[in-house]
Amino acid sequence: MHDLVIRGGTIVDGTGKPGFTGDVAIDNGKLTQVGGKAGPAQRDVAAEGRLVTPGWVDVHTHYDGQATWDGEMAPSSWHGSTTVVFGNCGVGFAPCRPRDRTKLIELMEGVEDIPGLVLSEGLKWNWQSFPEFLDVLERLPRTIDIGAQVTHHPLRVFVMGDRAIRHEQATAEDVAEMARLTEEGLRAGALGFTTSRTQLHMTLAGDYTPGRFAGVDELKAIGRALGRAGHGNFGMLADFEDETADFAWMRDIARESGRPVWFLLTDRIWDPTRWRRLMAGVQAARQDGLPLTAQIAARPVGLILGLSTSLTPFSTKASFMALAHLPPEERLKRLRDPAVRRQIIDEAPDERLVALMPRGNLLATTHWSRMYVHGDPPDYEPDQSRCVETFAAKEGKTPAEFVYDYLTGGDGSRMLFFPVTNYVTGDHGPIRDMMTSEHTVVGLSDGGAHYGVICDASNTTFLLTHWARDRKRGEKLPVEFVVKRQTADNADFFGLRDRGRLAPGLKADINVIDHAGLRLHPPEIIHDLPAGGRRLVQRVDGYDMTLVSGTPIYENGQSTGARPGKLVRGSRP
């Protein structure tokens, strides 16, 4: 008698091979039969006409804070993710001395748009070292599995104090200590190490991250620590201001450590051929036998613009921002005043507001031709018929007038979509090229971050809806391919060999999916964070069941209340 059998579904097992019909049996949290007809079970799940897949492995989230107080890991868990990895882009909360807590909160608030009040209320700070942080994570009952990485910016502040904030170069003693602590974190179970070297990451005060200008010797020493630990990946986000120099030190780390090195890859409006140059660098490294990989997104990284989000096209206007503190109903009433409308539309941007705004966000206040009405269902590959310029012309308005009236219309909850990256060509052609490269992994969902302006934790679902079913403006991709990309490929890349495939003996992390009925809802704002903080979420229909270690955690979109999830600790091979 099996514990549970999923009967008669189309099994897409994560290996990329064609789907096949059969049963999936589970016993003691593991898969015991995949295919064929299984014997009797304590519970049968009918899956005829459904996809049966491994649970998604989402390798780029920012649940570093949320994971300490929230056991559900929503919205990622709503979208079939059964394992999430955080500690990306070099930002996190461990190691940390008590005197530096505010610094790390301010850094996370600026880089990942997580309100400082939410973090101040939610974080209990019952750790200092990274191993202690892992122990705290391990104690909280949770819905899905989580994994953490050592992050450079808190590590640097822990070792160097305010010298790191002032961007001083590390001494030899500093470098040795950072390497030691990285190795300590890896041996305690960290899945890797991450950093960022981009001008896009700043505090709200406009200061760059502590590791922005860290020396190459520092990065190489940390890379060698990964080699000594014998596991973990070295990841980063960079502007590649000197592409030759950046590839040189990444290649050195890959060669000296023997560990995989990855970086985030997107196109950029202001440098449309950048991604092809960087992919060529990855291919050259692979030809030399070096484990260098680009991590990519399944859709454009886009800003959600609305009166309830963190950014609108009028966020550089002083008159508009002067109303931001008002309750929503009163604010909407004021914005609908014709005199206020005219003043905001005609007003020049405030130079102080402009100076504090990241480049990508600033584009969203001026680049009307790349701003789209999002719709229901939301369209992530819109053509120019969805552009605000087109709507404005039809209504005889300027783009600014159309956007203002659109956002203040209805109940004030309308939203626009502004793709910052991965939309240089106005379609998903470059994304498809990146996704089909053998030198990339799919990530960048940013679940748990950008609470007020980005909502990409649904990327996992989007792979199945858009790429494997709905795409109209180019070639689709086989469902077996997109499943493999977010299961076996990601699990293998992070050394999680017990998951990512449906095969006997592996962990029973499973999705049962109504592929025909799978539907993304538009992003919406909810207020369920500590201190009543807001966040963008995106709901979904079509997941009949999600199981973690053989235990159903969601059935027909509703939580079962089960908490089978655990902290996943990396280990030496």
C-alpha positions, 0 to 999 in steps of 0.5 A: 500500500503506497502512501499516495499515488498520482494516477494517469497524468502526463509525466514530464519528468524534468529530464527533457525527454518526451512526456508519457502517461502513467502513475507516480507513487510516493512512500515516506516522502520519496518517489518509489514508482514513476510510470506504469500502473502503481498498486493501491494507495492510502490516497489516490490523486486523479491526474488524467489530462494533467501534467505531473512535473517535479516541483520548481527550483527557483534559484534567484530570490530575496527571501532573506528577511521574509524567511525568518518570519514567514513559513509560507514563502508566498508568492513563490509557493503559489506558483509551484516552487518547492525549493527557493534559493536566496542570498542573491546580489550580495545583499542579506542579513548575516553575518551581522553585529548588532551595531550594523543592523540598521545599515543592512536594513537600509541597504536591503531597502535601497537595493531590493525595495523592501521597506525598512519598517517591514524589516525592522519589525520582522527581523528578530536578529537572533543571530550574528554569524552566518551559521547561526543565521542558518540555524534560525532558518532551520527552526521555523516550520515552513511550506517549501524548502529554502537554501541560503548563500553567503552575501558579500555586502554584510560580510564586508561590513562585518569584517571592515565596519564603516571602512566597508561603507566608505568603500575602502580597499580591504587589507590583507587581514580583511581579505583573509578574514572574509575568506575564512568566514565564507568558508565557515558559511559554506561548511555550515550549509550555504549553497554559494556566495554572491556579490554585486558590482553595479551602479544600479544598487544603492541605498535610499540615500544614494550610496553604493553597496559596500562591495561595489568597488572591492578589489579583485584580490578580495574576490579571488580569495573568496573564490578560493574559499569555495574551492576549499569548501568543495561546494557552492557557486560564485555569483554576481551582478555587474555592469561590466564596465571593463568587460575584458577585466571582469571576464579575466577575474571570473575565469581566474576564480573558476580556474583556481576554485574549480567551482561554477561562476555565474553572473546575471545576464540581460539586455539593456535599452542603452546597450542593446548588443551587450548581452551578445558580447557577454554570451560570447565571453561565456562561450569562450570560457566554456571552450577553455573548460571553465565552468562559467554560466549566465543566469537569465530571466524567462521574461522582461524584468519589468516595472509595475507602475501604478498609484499603489506601487513604488513608482509612477511616471510622475515620481520625479514631480514634486507636486505629485510626490507631495501627495504621497503621504495621503490615504489612498482615497484622499490622494485619488480625490486630490489627483482627480482635481483638474488643477492638480492634474494640470500642474503635475503634468506640466511640471518639470522634474525635480532635480533632487528626485531625479538624482536619487532615482536608479537609471532604469526607474528614471527611464520609466518616467520618460520613455513613453514608447516602452510603456504598456497597458498591462491588461488581464491576463497580463501581457509580457510580450506586448506589441505597439498596440498596447503602448501608451503612445498608441492609446494617447493618439487614439484619444487625442492626448499627450502620453503624459495626459493619457497615463495620468488619466488611466492611472487615476481612472476606475478605482485607482488600482490600474497598472502599467508595465515598463520592461527595463531589460530584455525588451530591446527588440520589442519582443522575446527573441533575445530571451529565447536565444538566451533560454535555449543556450546550454550555457545559461540557467533560468532564474531572476524571479526576485521573489521576496524583493521589489515589493512595490515595483516588480512582481516576477515570482510568477516566472515559473508559471510564465514558462508554462503559460507563455513559452509552452502554450500561448506565445503568438509573436514567435516560436514557442518552446516544448513543455518538456524543455521549459520544465527541465530548465526550472527543475533538473537544470537548476537543481543540478547547478546548485548541487541539489541532487535529490530533487529536480527529476521524477525518478525512484529514490528522489525527493517527492517534490511534485506539481500536478498542473491543469496546463490548459487552465493555467492562468496568471492574474494581474499583479495586485497590492496586498498589505500582509507584511510586518507593520502592515507593509505592502507588496505586489503579488500575482495569483494563479489558477491551474495548480491542482496540487503541489507536494513537498516531500510527498505532502500536499501543501496546496490543493486547487490553489488553497493552502493545506496548512502542511509544513514539510519544508526544510532548510537545505544545506549544501555539502561537500561532494 
